[in-house]
Amino acid sequence: MVMPGFTEWLIIGGVALLIWGPTKLPQLGGAIGKALRNFKTATAGTDDAEKGTESLKDKESEHPHV
């Protein structure tokens, strides 16, 4: 998949400006940015949780219950 170039982003931005207007566009951008940050934080938390369970499994395999 090829990322859009500068011209394509300019066209996308122009169309978005026409659709939502100059007052709504910054709010929309902020909402999208906040959603991406929340998603990134949530996925980072998931990775940490998986690492924690993996280390727990390693410890159990070292010391099996009899």
mmCIF file of the N, C-alpha and C atoms, coordinates in Angstrom:
data_MODEL
# 
_entry.id   MODEL 
# 
loop_
_atom_site.group_PDB 
_atom_site.id 
_atom_site.type_symbol 
_atom_site.label_atom_id 
_atom_site.label_alt_id 
_atom_site.label_comp_id 
_atom_site.label_asym_id 
_atom_site.label_entity_id 
_atom_site.label_seq_id 
_atom_site.pdbx_PDB_ins_code 
_atom_site.Cartn_x 
_atom_site.Cartn_y 
_atom_site.Cartn_z 
_atom_site.occupancy 
_atom_site.B_iso_or_equiv 
_atom_site.pdbx_formal_charge 
_atom_site.auth_seq_id 
_atom_site.auth_comp_id 
_atom_site.auth_asym_id 
_atom_site.auth_atom_id 
_atom_site.pdbx_PDB_model_num 
ATOM 1   N N  . MET A 1 1  ? 0.839   -1.174  0.000  1.00 0.00 ? 1  MET A N  1 
ATOM 2   C CA . MET A 1 1  ? 0.000   0.000   0.000  1.00 0.00 ? 1  MET A CA 1 
ATOM 3   C C  . MET A 1 1  ? 0.886   1.240   0.000  1.00 0.00 ? 1  MET A C  1 
ATOM 4   N N  . VAL A 1 2  ? 0.576   2.158   -0.864 1.00 0.00 ? 2  VAL A N  1 
ATOM 5   C CA . VAL A 1 2  ? 1.364   3.366   -1.009 1.00 0.00 ? 2  VAL A CA 1 
ATOM 6   C C  . VAL A 1 2  ? 0.676   4.499   -0.250 1.00 0.00 ? 2  VAL A C  1 
ATOM 7   N N  . MET A 1 3  ? 1.456   5.212   0.548  1.00 0.00 ? 3  MET A N  1 
ATOM 8   C CA . MET A 1 3  ? 0.913   6.355   1.282  1.00 0.00 ? 3  MET A CA 1 
ATOM 9   C C  . MET A 1 3  ? 0.667   7.517   0.328  1.00 0.00 ? 3  MET A C  1 
ATOM 10  N N  . PRO A 1 4  ? -0.387  8.296   0.590  1.00 0.00 ? 4  PRO A N  1 
ATOM 11  C CA . PRO A 1 4  ? -0.649  9.452   -0.278 1.00 0.00 ? 4  PRO A CA 1 
ATOM 12  C C  . PRO A 1 4  ? 0.470   10.475  -0.178 1.00 0.00 ? 4  PRO A C  1 
ATOM 13  N N  . GLY A 1 5  ? 0.744   11.125  -1.271 1.00 0.00 ? 5  GLY A N  1 
ATOM 14  C CA . GLY A 1 5  ? 1.762   12.161  -1.303 1.00 0.00 ? 5  GLY A CA 1 
ATOM 15  C C  . GLY A 1 5  ? 1.200   13.493  -0.831 1.00 0.00 ? 5  GLY A C  1 
ATOM 16  N N  . PHE A 1 6  ? 2.016   14.543  -0.939 1.00 0.00 ? 6  PHE A N  1 
ATOM 17  C CA . PHE A 1 6  ? 1.614   15.868  -0.468 1.00 0.00 ? 6  PHE A CA 1 
ATOM 18  C C  . PHE A 1 6  ? 0.371   16.373  -1.198 1.00 0.00 ? 6  PHE A C  1 
ATOM 19  N N  . THR A 1 7  ? 0.333   16.200  -2.500 1.00 0.00 ? 7  THR A N  1 
ATOM 20  C CA . THR A 1 7  ? -0.800  16.688  -3.285 1.00 0.00 ? 7  THR A CA 1 
ATOM 21  C C  . THR A 1 7  ? -2.091  16.000  -2.867 1.00 0.00 ? 7  THR A C  1 
ATOM 22  N N  . GLU A 1 8  ? -2.035  14.681  -2.654 1.00 0.00 ? 8  GLU A N  1 
ATOM 23  C CA . GLU A 1 8  ? -3.228  13.951  -2.241 1.00 0.00 ? 8  GLU A CA 1 
ATOM 24  C C  . GLU A 1 8  ? -3.705  14.412  -0.872 1.00 0.00 ? 8  GLU A C  1 
ATOM 25  N N  . TRP A 1 9  ? -2.748  14.634  0.068  1.00 0.00 ? 9  TRP A N  1 
ATOM 26  C CA . TRP A 1 9  ? -3.138  15.122  1.404  1.00 0.00 ? 9  TRP A CA 1 
ATOM 27  C C  . TRP A 1 9  ? -3.751  16.511  1.311  1.00 0.00 ? 9  TRP A C  1 
ATOM 28  N N  . LEU A 1 10 ? -3.236  17.330  0.418  1.00 0.00 ? 10 LEU A N  1 
ATOM 29  C CA . LEU A 1 10 ? -3.779  18.674  0.224  1.00 0.00 ? 10 LEU A CA 1 
ATOM 30  C C  . LEU A 1 10 ? -5.220  18.602  -0.289 1.00 0.00 ? 10 LEU A C  1 
ATOM 31  N N  . ILE A 1 11 ? -5.477  17.702  -1.207 1.00 0.00 ? 11 ILE A N  1 
ATOM 32  C CA . ILE A 1 11 ? -6.833  17.523  -1.735 1.00 0.00 ? 11 ILE A CA 1 
ATOM 33  C C  . ILE A 1 11 ? -7.762  17.000  -0.646 1.00 0.00 ? 11 ILE A C  1 
ATOM 34  N N  . ILE A 1 12 ? -7.298  16.014  0.123  1.00 0.00 ? 12 ILE A N  1 
ATOM 35  C CA . ILE A 1 12 ? -8.105  15.463  1.211  1.00 0.00 ? 12 ILE A CA 1 
ATOM 36  C C  . ILE A 1 12 ? -8.429  16.558  2.227  1.00 0.00 ? 12 ILE A C  1 
ATOM 37  N N  . GLY A 1 13 ? -7.430  17.370  2.581  1.00 0.00 ? 13 GLY A N  1 
ATOM 38  C CA . GLY A 1 13 ? -7.647  18.471  3.516  1.00 0.00 ? 13 GLY A CA 1 
ATOM 39  C C  . GLY A 1 13 ? -8.628  19.498  2.979  1.00 0.00 ? 13 GLY A C  1 
ATOM 40  N N  . GLY A 1 14 ? -8.532  19.802  1.704  1.00 0.00 ? 14 GLY A N  1 
ATOM 41  C CA . GLY A 1 14 ? -9.463  20.753  1.077  1.00 0.00 ? 14 GLY A CA 1 
ATOM 42  C C  . GLY A 1 14 ? -10.892 20.249  1.084  1.00 0.00 ? 14 GLY A C  1 
ATOM 43  N N  . VAL A 1 15 ? -11.067 18.979  0.772  1.00 0.00 ? 15 VAL A N  1 
ATOM 44  C CA . VAL A 1 15 ? -12.408 18.387  0.787  1.00 0.00 ? 15 VAL A CA 1 
ATOM 45  C C  . VAL A 1 15 ? -12.962 18.375  2.210  1.00 0.00 ? 15 VAL A C  1 
ATOM 46  N N  . ALA A 1 16 ? -12.132 18.013  3.178  1.00 0.00 ? 16 ALA A N  1 
ATOM 47  C CA . ALA A 1 16 ? -12.572 18.009  4.578  1.00 0.00 ? 16 ALA A CA 1 
ATOM 48  C C  . ALA A 1 16 ? -12.962 19.418  5.010  1.00 0.00 ? 16 ALA A C  1 
ATOM 49  N N  . LEU A 1 17 ? -12.206 20.416  4.575  1.00 0.00 ? 17 LEU A N  1 
ATOM 50  C CA . LEU A 1 17 ? -12.514 21.808  4.914  1.00 0.00 ? 17 LEU A CA 1 
ATOM 51  C C  . LEU A 1 17 ? -13.857 22.221  4.315  1.00 0.00 ? 17 LEU A C  1 
ATOM 52  N N  . LEU A 1 18 ? -14.126 21.786  3.103  1.00 0.00 ? 18 LEU A N  1 
ATOM 53  C CA . LEU A 1 18 ? -15.406 22.106  2.469  1.00 0.00 ? 18 LEU A CA 1 
ATOM 54  C C  . LEU A 1 18 ? -16.574 21.410  3.177  1.00 0.00 ? 18 LEU A C  1 
ATOM 55  N N  . ILE A 1 19 ? -16.356 20.182  3.608  1.00 0.00 ? 19 ILE A N  1 
ATOM 56  C CA . ILE A 1 19 ? -17.438 19.417  4.235  1.00 0.00 ? 19 ILE A CA 1 
ATOM 57  C C  . ILE A 1 19 ? -17.743 19.925  5.641  1.00 0.00 ? 19 ILE A C  1 
ATOM 58  N N  . TRP A 1 20 ? -16.726 20.051  6.483  1.00 0.00 ? 20 TRP A N  1 
ATOM 59  C CA . TRP A 1 20 ? -16.958 20.377  7.887  1.00 0.00 ? 20 TRP A CA 1 
ATOM 60  C C  . TRP A 1 20 ? -16.777 21.850  8.218  1.00 0.00 ? 20 TRP A C  1 
ATOM 61  N N  . GLY A 1 21 ? -16.102 22.609  7.391  1.00 0.00 ? 21 GLY A N  1 
ATOM 62  C CA . GLY A 1 21 ? -15.924 24.034  7.649  1.00 0.00 ? 21 GLY A CA 1 
ATOM 63  C C  . GLY A 1 21 ? -14.745 24.310  8.560  1.00 0.00 ? 21 GLY A C  1 
ATOM 64  N N  . PRO A 1 22 ? -14.292 25.567  8.570  1.00 0.00 ? 22 PRO A N  1 
ATOM 65  C CA . PRO A 1 22 ? -13.086 25.912  9.336  1.00 0.00 ? 22 PRO A CA 1 
ATOM 66  C C  . PRO A 1 22 ? -13.283 25.878  10.850 1.00 0.00 ? 22 PRO A C  1 
ATOM 67  N N  . THR A 1 23 ? -14.511 25.971  11.341 1.00 0.00 ? 23 THR A N  1 
ATOM 68  C CA . THR A 1 23 ? -14.710 25.956  12.798 1.00 0.00 ? 23 THR A CA 1 
ATOM 69  C C  . THR A 1 23 ? -14.783 24.549  13.348 1.00 0.00 ? 23 THR A C  1 
ATOM 70  N N  . LYS A 1 24 ? -15.318 23.616  12.577 1.00 0.00 ? 24 LYS A N  1 
ATOM 71  C CA . LYS A 1 24 ? -15.485 22.242  13.052 1.00 0.00 ? 24 LYS A CA 1 
ATOM 72  C C  . LYS A 1 24 ? -14.242 21.396  12.839 1.00 0.00 ? 24 LYS A C  1 
ATOM 73  N N  . LEU A 1 25 ? -13.420 21.743  11.862 1.00 0.00 ? 25 LEU A N  1 
ATOM 74  C CA . LEU A 1 25 ? -12.263 20.930  11.505 1.00 0.00 ? 25 LEU A CA 1 
ATOM 75  C C  . LEU A 1 25 ? -11.246 20.788  12.639 1.00 0.00 ? 25 LEU A C  1 
ATOM 76  N N  . PRO A 1 26 ? -10.884 21.843  13.377 1.00 0.00 ? 26 PRO A N  1 
ATOM 77  C CA . PRO A 1 26 ? -9.947  21.656  14.495 1.00 0.00 ? 26 PRO A CA 1 
ATOM 78  C C  . PRO A 1 26 ? -10.513 20.749  15.593 1.00 0.00 ? 26 PRO A C  1 
ATOM 79  N N  . GLN A 1 27 ? -11.822 20.846  15.844 1.00 0.00 ? 27 GLN A N  1 
ATOM 80  C CA . GLN A 1 27 ? -12.450 19.974  16.835 1.00 0.00 ? 27 GLN A CA 1 
ATOM 81  C C  . GLN A 1 27 ? -12.386 18.519  16.382 1.00 0.00 ? 27 GLN A C  1 
ATOM 82  N N  . LEU A 1 28 ? -12.635 18.294  15.108 1.00 0.00 ? 28 LEU A N  1 
ATOM 83  C CA . LEU A 1 28 ? -12.576 16.950  14.548 1.00 0.00 ? 28 LEU A CA 1 
ATOM 84  C C  . LEU A 1 28 ? -11.156 16.391  14.625 1.00 0.00 ? 28 LEU A C  1 
ATOM 85  N N  . GLY A 1 29 ? -10.171 17.210  14.301 1.00 0.00 ? 29 GLY A N  1 
ATOM 86  C CA . GLY A 1 29 ? -8.770  16.779  14.388 1.00 0.00 ? 29 GLY A CA 1 
ATOM 87  C C  . GLY A 1 29 ? -8.381  16.444  15.816 1.00 0.00 ? 29 GLY A C  1 
ATOM 88  N N  . GLY A 1 30 ? -8.832  17.260  16.764 1.00 0.00 ? 30 GLY A N  1 
ATOM 89  C CA . GLY A 1 30 ? -8.538  16.995  18.172 1.00 0.00 ? 30 GLY A CA 1 
ATOM 90  C C  . GLY A 1 30 ? -9.175  15.696  18.644 1.00 0.00 ? 30 GLY A C  1 
ATOM 91  N N  . ALA A 1 31 ? -10.398 15.438  18.202 1.00 0.00 ? 31 ALA A N  1 
ATOM 92  C CA . ALA A 1 31 ? -11.089 14.210  18.586 1.00 0.00 ? 31 ALA A CA 1 
ATOM 93  C C  . ALA A 1 31 ? -10.386 12.980  18.014 1.00 0.00 ? 31 ALA A C  1 
ATOM 94  N N  . ILE A 1 32 ? -9.934  13.086  16.775 1.00 0.00 ? 32 ILE A N  1 
ATOM 95  C CA . ILE A 1 32 ? -9.219  11.970  16.147 1.00 0.00 ? 32 ILE A CA 1 
ATOM 96  C C  . ILE A 1 32 ? -7.887  11.742  16.858 1.00 0.00 ? 32 ILE A C  1 
ATOM 97  N N  . GLY A 1 33 ? -7.173  12.817  17.177 1.00 0.00 ? 33 GLY A N  1 
ATOM 98  C CA . GLY A 1 33 ? -5.901  12.698  17.894 1.00 0.00 ? 33 GLY A CA 1 
ATOM 99  C C  . GLY A 1 33 ? -6.082  12.064  19.264 1.00 0.00 ? 33 GLY A C  1 
ATOM 100 N N  . LYS A 1 34 ? -7.135  12.467  19.970 1.00 0.00 ? 34 LYS A N  1 
ATOM 101 C CA . LYS A 1 34 ? -7.413  11.911  21.293 1.00 0.00 ? 34 LYS A CA 1 
ATOM 102 C C  . LYS A 1 34 ? -7.745  10.417  21.190 1.00 0.00 ? 34 LYS A C  1 
ATOM 103 N N  . ALA A 1 35 ? -8.523  10.059  20.182 1.00 0.00 ? 35 ALA A N  1 
ATOM 104 C CA . ALA A 1 35 ? -8.874  8.650   19.984 1.00 0.00 ? 35 ALA A CA 1 
ATOM 105 C C  . ALA A 1 35 ? -7.622  7.823   19.680 1.00 0.00 ? 35 ALA A C  1 
ATOM 106 N N  . LEU A 1 36 ? -6.728  8.355   18.860 1.00 0.00 ? 36 LEU A N  1 
ATOM 107 C CA . LEU A 1 36 ? -5.490  7.633   18.541 1.00 0.00 ? 36 LEU A CA 1 
ATOM 108 C C  . LEU A 1 36 ? -4.602  7.473   19.772 1.00 0.00 ? 36 LEU A C  1 
ATOM 109 N N  . ARG A 1 37 ? -4.513  8.531   20.601 1.00 0.00 ? 37 ARG A N  1 
ATOM 110 C CA . ARG A 1 37 ? -3.729  8.441   21.839 1.00 0.00 ? 37 ARG A CA 1 
ATOM 111 C C  . ARG A 1 37 ? -4.315  7.391   22.775 1.00 0.00 ? 37 ARG A C  1 
ATOM 112 N N  . ASN A 1 38 ? -5.652  7.386   22.904 1.00 0.00 ? 38 ASN A N  1 
ATOM 113 C CA . ASN A 1 38 ? -6.298  6.392   23.768 1.00 0.00 ? 38 ASN A CA 1 
ATOM 114 C C  . ASN A 1 38 ? -6.052  4.978   23.257 1.00 0.00 ? 38 ASN A C  1 
ATOM 115 N N  . PHE A 1 39 ? -6.114  4.806   21.944 1.00 0.00 ? 39 PHE A N  1 
ATOM 116 C CA . PHE A 1 39 ? -5.875  3.491   21.352 1.00 0.00 ? 39 PHE A CA 1 
ATOM 117 C C  . PHE A 1 39 ? -4.437  3.050   21.603 1.00 0.00 ? 39 PHE A C  1 
ATOM 118 N N  . LYS A 1 40 ? -3.493  3.979   21.421 1.00 0.00 ? 40 LYS A N  1 
ATOM 119 C CA . LYS A 1 40 ? -2.084  3.667   21.636 1.00 0.00 ? 40 LYS A CA 1 
ATOM 120 C C  . LYS A 1 40 ? -1.830  3.293   23.096 1.00 0.00 ? 40 LYS A C  1 
ATOM 121 N N  . THR A 1 41 ? -2.436  4.052   24.017 1.00 0.00 ? 41 THR A N  1 
ATOM 122 C CA . THR A 1 41 ? -2.290  3.765   25.446 1.00 0.00 ? 41 THR A CA 1 
ATOM 123 C C  . THR A 1 41 ? -2.892  2.408   25.790 1.00 0.00 ? 41 THR A C  1 
ATOM 124 N N  . ALA A 1 42 ? -4.051  2.118   25.219 1.00 0.00 ? 42 ALA A N  1 
ATOM 125 C CA . ALA A 1 42 ? -4.715  0.845   25.501 1.00 0.00 ? 42 ALA A CA 1 
ATOM 126 C C  . ALA A 1 42 ? -3.903  -0.327  24.963 1.00 0.00 ? 42 ALA A C  1 
ATOM 127 N N  . THR A 1 43 ? -3.350  -0.191  23.768 1.00 0.00 ? 43 THR A N  1 
ATOM 128 C CA . THR A 1 43 ? -2.561  -1.292  23.215 1.00 0.00 ? 43 THR A CA 1 
ATOM 129 C C  . THR A 1 43 ? -1.247  -1.447  23.967 1.00 0.00 ? 43 THR A C  1 
ATOM 130 N N  . ALA A 1 44 ? -0.669  -0.357  24.443 1.00 0.00 ? 44 ALA A N  1 
ATOM 131 C CA . ALA A 1 44 ? 0.559   -0.444  25.232 1.00 0.00 ? 44 ALA A CA 1 
ATOM 132 C C  . ALA A 1 44 ? 0.262   -1.156  26.554 1.00 0.00 ? 44 ALA A C  1 
ATOM 133 N N  . GLY A 1 45 ? -0.890  -0.888  27.154 1.00 0.00 ? 45 GLY A N  1 
ATOM 134 C CA . GLY A 1 45 ? -1.284  -1.566  28.381 1.00 0.00 ? 45 GLY A CA 1 
ATOM 135 C C  . GLY A 1 45 ? -1.493  -3.046  28.156 1.00 0.00 ? 45 GLY A C  1 
ATOM 136 N N  . THR A 1 46 ? -2.028  -3.408  26.996 1.00 0.00 ? 46 THR A N  1 
ATOM 137 C CA . THR A 1 46 ? -2.242  -4.813  26.659 1.00 0.00 ? 46 THR A CA 1 
ATOM 138 C C  . THR A 1 46 ? -0.909  -5.526  26.520 1.00 0.00 ? 46 THR A C  1 
ATOM 139 N N  . ASP A 1 47 ? 0.059   -4.879  25.886 1.00 0.00 ? 47 ASP A N  1 
ATOM 140 C CA . ASP A 1 47 ? 1.385   -5.476  25.728 1.00 0.00 ? 47 ASP A CA 1 
ATOM 141 C C  . ASP A 1 47 ? 2.025   -5.717  27.087 1.00 0.00 ? 47 ASP A C  1 
ATOM 142 N N  . ASP A 1 48 ? 1.895   -4.733  28.000 1.00 0.00 ? 48 ASP A N  1 
ATOM 143 C CA . ASP A 1 48 ? 2.460   -4.881  29.334 1.00 0.00 ? 48 ASP A CA 1 
ATOM 144 C C  . ASP A 1 48 ? 1.784   -6.025  30.083 1.00 0.00 ? 48 ASP A C  1 
ATOM 145 N N  . ALA A 1 49 ? 0.474   -6.140  29.928 1.00 0.00 ? 49 ALA A N  1 
ATOM 146 C CA . ALA A 1 49 ? -0.250  -7.204  30.612 1.00 0.00 ? 49 ALA A CA 1 
ATOM 147 C C  . ALA A 1 49 ? 0.177   -8.569  30.076 1.00 0.00 ? 49 ALA A C  1 
ATOM 148 N N  . GLU A 1 50 ? 0.379   -8.662  28.760 1.00 0.00 ? 50 GLU A N  1 
ATOM 149 C CA . GLU A 1 50 ? 0.815   -9.930  28.182 1.00 0.00 ? 50 GLU A CA 1 
ATOM 150 C C  . GLU A 1 50 ? 2.212   -10.292 28.666 1.00 0.00 ? 50 GLU A C  1 
ATOM 151 N N  . LYS A 1 51 ? 3.090   -9.303  28.773 1.00 0.00 ? 51 LYS A N  1 
ATOM 152 C CA . LYS A 1 51 ? 4.440   -9.565  29.269 1.00 0.00 ? 51 LYS A CA 1 
ATOM 153 C C  . LYS A 1 51 ? 4.386   -10.059 30.703 1.00 0.00 ? 51 LYS A C  1 
ATOM 154 N N  . GLY A 1 52 ? 3.499   -9.472  31.489 1.00 0.00 ? 52 GLY A N  1 
ATOM 155 C CA . GLY A 1 52 ? 3.354   -9.885  32.879 1.00 0.00 ? 52 GLY A CA 1 
ATOM 156 C C  . GLY A 1 52 ? 2.875   -11.312 32.998 1.00 0.00 ? 52 GLY A C  1 
ATOM 157 N N  . THR A 1 53 ? 1.936   -11.722 32.156 1.00 0.00 ? 53 THR A N  1 
ATOM 158 C CA . THR A 1 53 ? 1.444   -13.095 32.223 1.00 0.00 ? 53 THR A CA 1 
ATOM 159 C C  . THR A 1 53 ? 2.483   -14.071 31.700 1.00 0.00 ? 53 THR A C  1 
ATOM 160 N N  . GLU A 1 54 ? 3.280   -13.636 30.718 1.00 0.00 ? 54 GLU A N  1 
ATOM 161 C CA . GLU A 1 54 ? 4.333   -14.518 30.206 1.00 0.00 ? 54 GLU A CA 1 
ATOM 162 C C  . GLU A 1 54 ? 5.383   -14.774 31.279 1.00 0.00 ? 54 GLU A C  1 
ATOM 163 N N  . SER A 1 55 ? 5.779   -13.721 32.007 1.00 0.00 ? 55 SER A N  1 
ATOM 164 C CA . SER A 1 55 ? 6.784   -13.913 33.043 1.00 0.00 ? 55 SER A CA 1 
ATOM 165 C C  . SER A 1 55 ? 6.229   -14.763 34.175 1.00 0.00 ? 55 SER A C  1 
ATOM 166 N N  . LEU A 1 56 ? 4.931   -14.651 34.424 1.00 0.00 ? 56 LEU A N  1 
ATOM 167 C CA . LEU A 1 56 ? 4.292   -15.471 35.441 1.00 0.00 ? 56 LEU A CA 1 
ATOM 168 C C  . LEU A 1 56 ? 4.300   -16.940 35.017 1.00 0.00 ? 56 LEU A C  1 
ATOM 169 N N  . LYS A 1 57 ? 4.037   -17.184 33.741 1.00 0.00 ? 57 LYS A N  1 
ATOM 170 C CA . LYS A 1 57 ? 4.067   -18.554 33.228 1.00 0.00 ? 57 LYS A CA 1 
ATOM 171 C C  . LYS A 1 57 ? 5.476   -19.125 33.306 1.00 0.00 ? 57 LYS A C  1 
ATOM 172 N N  . ASP A 1 58 ? 6.484   -18.306 33.031 1.00 0.00 ? 58 ASP A N  1 
ATOM 173 C CA . ASP A 1 58 ? 7.867   -18.757 33.120 1.00 0.00 ? 58 ASP A CA 1 
ATOM 174 C C  . ASP A 1 58 ? 8.211   -19.172 34.544 1.00 0.00 ? 58 ASP A C  1 
ATOM 175 N N  . LYS A 1 59 ? 7.788   -18.391 35.510 1.00 0.00 ? 59 LYS A N  1 
ATOM 176 C CA . LYS A 1 59 ? 8.062   -18.708 36.906 1.00 0.00 ? 59 LYS A CA 1 
ATOM 177 C C  . LYS A 1 59 ? 7.364   -19.999 37.320 1.00 0.00 ? 59 LYS A C  1 
ATOM 178 N N  . GLU A 1 60 ? 6.142   -20.208 36.832 1.00 0.00 ? 60 GLU A N  1 
ATOM 179 C CA . GLU A 1 60 ? 5.421   -21.438 37.171 1.00 0.00 ? 60 GLU A CA 1 
ATOM 180 C C  . GLU A 1 60 ? 6.090   -22.652 36.544 1.00 0.00 ? 60 GLU A C  1 
ATOM 181 N N  . SER A 1 61 ? 6.644   -22.492 35.342 1.00 0.00 ? 61 SER A N  1 
ATOM 182 C CA . SER A 1 61 ? 7.290   -23.632 34.708 1.00 0.00 ? 61 SER A CA 1 
ATOM 183 C C  . SER A 1 61 ? 8.607   -23.986 35.416 1.00 0.00 ? 61 SER A C  1 
ATOM 184 N N  . GLU A 1 62 ? 9.243   -22.981 36.019 1.00 0.00 ? 62 GLU A N  1 
ATOM 185 C CA . GLU A 1 62 ? 10.481  -23.231 36.755 1.00 0.00 ? 62 GLU A CA 1 
ATOM 186 C C  . GLU A 1 62 ? 10.208  -23.973 38.060 1.00 0.00 ? 62 GLU A C  1 
ATOM 187 N N  . HIS A 1 63 ? 9.066   -23.673 38.668 1.00 0.00 ? 63 HIS A N  1 
ATOM 188 C CA . HIS A 1 63 ? 8.697   -24.252 39.973 1.00 0.00 ? 63 HIS A CA 1 
ATOM 189 C C  . HIS A 1 63 ? 7.308   -24.871 39.869 1.00 0.00 ? 63 HIS A C  1 
ATOM 190 N N  . PRO A 1 64 ? 7.200   -26.047 39.238 1.00 0.00 ? 64 PRO A N  1 
ATOM 191 C CA . PRO A 1 64 ? 5.870   -26.655 39.103 1.00 0.00 ? 64 PRO A CA 1 
ATOM 192 C C  . PRO A 1 64 ? 5.335   -27.114 40.469 1.00 0.00 ? 64 PRO A C  1 
ATOM 193 N N  . HIS A 1 65 ? 4.019   -27.035 40.575 1.00 0.00 ? 65 HIS A N  1 
ATOM 194 C CA . HIS A 1 65 ? 3.378   -27.497 41.806 1.00 0.00 ? 65 HIS A CA 1 
ATOM 195 C C  . HIS A 1 65 ? 3.321   -29.014 41.810 1.00 0.00 ? 65 HIS A C  1 
ATOM 196 N N  . VAL A 1 66 ? 3.580   -29.597 42.965 1.00 0.00 ? 66 VAL A N  1 
ATOM 197 C CA . VAL A 1 66 ? 3.606   -31.060 43.061 1.00 0.00 ? 66 VAL A CA 1 
ATOM 198 C C  . VAL A 1 66 ? 2.288   -31.582 43.517 1.00 0.00 ? 66 VAL A C  1 
# 
